[in-house]
Amino acid sequence: MGHQRLGKLPTHRYLPDIVRYLVTGGTPTAHLVEQITEVGRDALKRALKDPVFVEALWLLIRLPQAAASRDFGTALAEIGMGTQRPTSVAELVRDQRPWAI
């Protein structure tokens, strides 16, 4: 699901153990919880070096704030999302970001 465009997906030494637990079920142990936590921490460290991830996270924080403001169009312009209030969700998604599709 989209991985063809991402190239090689990141791996982690604990992923086989985690997948094995998910397939076989059972009660998670403290060791498994530690493994999942480490995988998540490592993934976040990698993601924070990705400018697209950082920009998406920034927008996830700023868009709701803009939507809650008194003047949505102006608030969008302040975060670089255009100068006019969007008329639809599709119009909001089509923005001028260089990485946007």
C-alpha positions, 0 to 999 in steps of 0.5 A: 500500500504505497510502499512501491514509491517509498523504496526499501522499507526500514527494518528493525531486529525486533520486527520478526519477534513482534510479527510472531507475537501478532500471528500467534497471539497471547499476552504481551510480555514486558520484553515484547513491550520493550521491543515495540517501544524501541522499534517506535523510538527508532522509527521516530528518530529516522522520521525526524530527519525526514523534511517531508515528515516534519512538514506534515507534522507541522501542518497537522498541528497548524491546520486545526489551529487555522480552522479554529481561528476567526479568519480561516483564509488569513490563518491559512495564508500565514502558514503558507497554504494560500491566500483564499479560503478553500471551497472544498477539502480537495482544494485544501489538499491541492496546495503549492508544496513542492512535495505535494502530488 
